Amino acid sequence: MEYKKKLDDLLERVLEKKYLKLWKTLDSVLPQCMHLPVSSTGKYHKTKDGRIPTISEHTYNMVAAASKIIRMFGCQIKSDRASAILLAIALHDRVKYGHVEPLREHTDNAHDQNMANILEKNKERIQKILGEENYQILEEGIRFHSGRWSTDIRNNGSEFFNKRPETIFIHVLDMLDTSNLLCVE
């Protein structure tokens, strides 16, 4: 089964309805890049056999792993908090090749900032649906998912460790999958 389908099926099982609806809406209006390699240069994200996964495979791995340990935040699957964290993971690389057509040839280093800015432009509407706290988990988790290398980070990256635990969690999962250390099947 193609990983985008696997990801969509997994999100159906783990997201609360309003978060799933937001995923489907954003997924339908953003340029389609989930089938592209998660690393355009081949320098990062190599699997054991040297293959570069697609963005959908990488995202699926992160959502699957997170959904199994989300209880560490004192919440259950399909709760608002869990859904905010899982949706942030689902969206974290969603504009990795750009947020407008035509797509870029190579990945955009500012994709973290660009996706968070899309949410920020729609903050009022999204907050009405998710609430302020869950919007903040979503937006910050995406904006700073690259950790100390995030586009909007300052002070040589040291400020990253003052972020929400959910944000650090998303970054750690991203680093683990980038290093081929997540085993989800």
Residue pairs with C-beta under 8 A, 6 or more apart in sequence:
2 56
3 34
3 53
3 54
3 56
3 57
3 59
3 60
4 34
4 35
4 54
4 56
6 56
6 60
7 34
7 56
7 59
7 60
7 63
7 90
10 60
10 63
10 64
10 67
11 20
11 23
11 63
11 86
11 90
12 20
13 77
14 63
14 67
14 77
14 78
14 82
14 83
14 86
15 23
15 78
15 83
15 86
15 87
16 78
16 79
16 80
16 82
16 83
18 83
18 129
18 130
19 80
19 83
19 84
19 86
19 87
19 130
22 87
22 126
22 129
22 130
23 87
23 90
23 91
26 91
26 94
26 118
27 94
30 94
30 95
30 99
30 118
31 95
31 97
31 98
31 99
31 100
31 101
31 103
33 55
33 94
33 95
33 96
33 97
33 98
33 103
34 54
34 55
34 56
34 59
34 94
35 54
35 55
35 56
36 54
36 55
36 96
36 97
36 103
37 45
37 52
37 53
37 54
37 55
38 44
38 45
38 52
38 53
38 54
38 55
38 57
38 58
38 93
38 96
38 107
39 45
39 46
39 52
39 107
40 97
40 105
40 106
40 107
41 106
41 107
42 52
44 178
45 52
45 53
45 58
45 177
45 178
45 180
46 52
46 180
47 53
47 180
48 180
53 61
55 93
55 94
55 96
58 93
58 177
59 89
59 90
59 92
59 93
60 184
61 177
61 182
61 184
62 89
62 92
62 170
62 173
62 174
62 177
62 182
63 86
63 89
63 90
64 184
65 173
65 176
65 177
65 182
65 184
66 85
66 86
66 89
66 169
66 170
66 173
67 77
67 82
67 86
68 184
70 76
70 77
70 82
70 85
70 86
72 169
73 81
73 82
73 85
73 165
73 166
73 169
75 81
75 82
76 82
80 130
80 131
80 134
81 134
81 137
83 134
84 130
84 134
84 135
84 137
84 138
84 141
84 166
85 137
85 141
85 166
85 169
85 170
87 138
88 137
88 138
88 141
88 142
88 145
88 166
88 170
89 141
89 170
89 173
91 115
91 138
91 142
92 112
92 115
92 141
92 142
92 145
92 170
92 174
93 111
94 115
95 108
95 111
95 114
95 115
95 118
96 107
96 108
96 111
97 103
97 104
97 106
97 107
97 108
97 111
98 104
98 108
98 114
99 111
99 114
99 115
99 118
108 114
109 151
110 151
112 142
112 143
112 144
112 145
112 146
112 150
112 151
112 152
113 143
113 150
113 151
113 152
115 142
115 143
116 139
116 140
116 142
116 143
116 152
119 126
119 135
119 138
119 139
119 142
120 139
123 135
123 139
126 135
126 138
127 135
130 138
136 164
137 164
137 166
137 167
140 163
140 164
140 166
140 167
141 164
141 166
141 167
141 170
143 150
143 151
143 152
144 150
144 152
144 153
144 160
144 163
144 167
144 171
145 167
145 170
145 171
145 174
146 153
146 171
146 174
147 153
147 157
147 160
147 168
147 171
147 174
147 175
148 156
148 157
148 158
148 160
149 157
150 160
153 159
153 160
160 168
160 171
161 168
173 182
176 182
